Amino acid sequence: MKNSVKLGRKINPNSARQIRLAELEAKRTNGELRRGRPVVEGSARQLRIAELEAKRANGTLLRGRPLNPNSKSFKRKLELINKRLNGTLKLGRPKKQIDVVVEVPAKVKSVKKVKAVK
């Protein structure tokens, strides 16, 4: 069996805080409660936001930093794209190049023996 006694301090319904909370609750239920900073229609920021939304809807919105066609990395990427399209781009790791160098040791006159140290 549950106890129906309320715990905690008693609430004074006539206090300023309780009156304010009741007003906020009434506004919330009516949809009149506005939170945050109000929007100024016709401001420069609102115009820019509307312009961006229109560009996003059209698909003309450019994102990111513009490319520099004269840069070294851009030219390299273009070259790689062209090689890919032509089918001349080699994929994977390059083969190991073996350099054959044969050295003939000179004749050794004498060899010193070294004692092992324990």
VENKA-V838685 format. One record per residue. PHI is phi in whole degrees, -180 to 180 (none if undefined). Layout:
phi
PHI
PHI
This chain:
phi
none
-87
-89
-95
-83
-79
-95
92
-74
-75
-100
-92
-67
-96
-72
-60
-65
-67
-65
-64
-63
-66
-64
-63
-64
-64
-64
-63
-70
-83
82
-98
-77
-113
-120
88
-79
-71
-89
-96
-69
85
-75
-60
-67
-65
-64
-66
-62
-64
-64
-64
-63
-65
-65
-65
-68
-78
85
-103
-76
-90
-120
86
-83
-68
-80
-105
-69
-95
-77
-64
-68
-65
-63
-64
-65
-61
-61
-64
-64
-64
-64
-62
-67
-77
85
-101
-81
-87
-98
85
-84
-69
-66
-74
-91
-103
-97
-93
-127
-110
-114
-101
-68
-72
-69
-89
-76
-147
-120
-87
-95
-115
-78
-78
-97
-97
